[in-house]
Amino acid sequence: MPATTPPPSEPHSHGPTAPARAVWPLLILALALVILLIGAGLAYLTWRHPSLGAPLGTAFGGVTLLVTLALALYRR
């Protein structure tokens, strides 16, 4: 009779990458929620104080540019 299941003394192992696969989606979800929260706060601030629209837009463009450059240099 061939054994199809591991003996009860051996724990069932998914390999060393199983915890890492579970962490990345949660990390991405948390990051997306933080970005949405910040975006909603900035939209509300701009709605209540329209004169802040240009400085906030410039700051957002600058941060986007820096993140894009960092990702481009990282992939290079």
C-alpha positions as CSV (number, residue, x, y, z in Angstrom):
1,M,0.0,0.0,0.0
2,P,1.7,3.3,-1.1
3,A,1.7,6.2,1.3
4,T,-0.1,9.2,-0.2
5,T,-0.1,11.5,2.8
6,P,2.9,12.5,5.0
7,P,3.2,10.9,8.4
8,P,1.4,12.9,11.2
9,S,4.7,13.8,12.8
10,E,5.7,15.9,9.7
11,P,4.0,19.3,9.5
12,H,2.5,20.2,6.1
13,S,4.9,22.7,4.5
14,H,4.1,25.0,1.7
15,G,7.7,26.1,1.2
16,P,9.6,29.2,2.3
17,T,7.7,31.5,-0.1
18,A,4.2,30.9,1.2
19,P,4.3,33.6,3.9
20,A,5.8,36.1,1.5
21,R,3.0,35.5,-1.0
22,A,0.5,36.2,1.7
23,V,2.2,39.5,2.8
24,W,2.5,41.2,-0.6
25,P,-1.3,41.5,-1.4
26,L,-2.0,42.8,2.1
27,L,0.8,45.3,1.8
28,I,-0.4,46.5,-1.5
29,L,-4.0,46.8,-0.2
30,A,-2.8,48.8,2.8
31,L,-0.8,51.1,0.6
32,A,-3.7,51.6,-1.8
33,L,-6.0,52.4,1.1
34,V,-3.5,55.0,2.5
35,I,-3.1,56.6,-0.9
36,L,-6.9,56.8,-1.3
37,L,-7.3,58.3,2.2
38,I,-4.6,60.9,1.5
39,G,-6.2,61.7,-1.9
40,A,-9.6,62.1,-0.4
41,G,-8.1,64.4,2.2
42,L,-6.4,66.5,-0.4
43,A,-9.5,66.7,-2.5
44,Y,-11.5,67.9,0.5
45,L,-8.9,70.4,1.4
46,T,-8.9,71.7,-2.2
47,W,-12.7,71.9,-2.2
48,R,-12.8,73.9,1.0
49,H,-9.8,76.1,0.0
50,P,-9.6,76.5,-3.8
51,S,-6.5,78.7,-3.6
52,L,-4.5,75.6,-2.5
53,G,-5.3,73.8,-5.8
54,A,-2.2,75.0,-7.6
55,P,0.3,74.3,-4.9
56,L,-1.1,70.9,-4.1
57,G,-1.2,70.1,-7.8
58,T,2.4,71.1,-8.2
59,A,3.4,69.0,-5.1
60,F,1.5,66.0,-6.4
61,G,3.3,66.4,-9.8
62,G,6.7,66.6,-8.1
63,V,6.1,63.5,-6.0
64,T,4.9,61.6,-9.0
65,L,8.0,62.7,-10.9
66,L,10.3,61.6,-8.1
67,V,8.6,58.2,-7.7
68,T,8.7,57.6,-11.5
69,L,12.4,58.5,-11.6
70,A,13.2,56.2,-8.6
71,L,11.3,53.3,-10.2
72,A,13.1,53.9,-13.5
73,L,16.5,53.9,-11.9
74,Y,15.6,50.9,-9.8
75,R,14.6,48.9,-12.9
76,R,17.8,50.0,-14.8
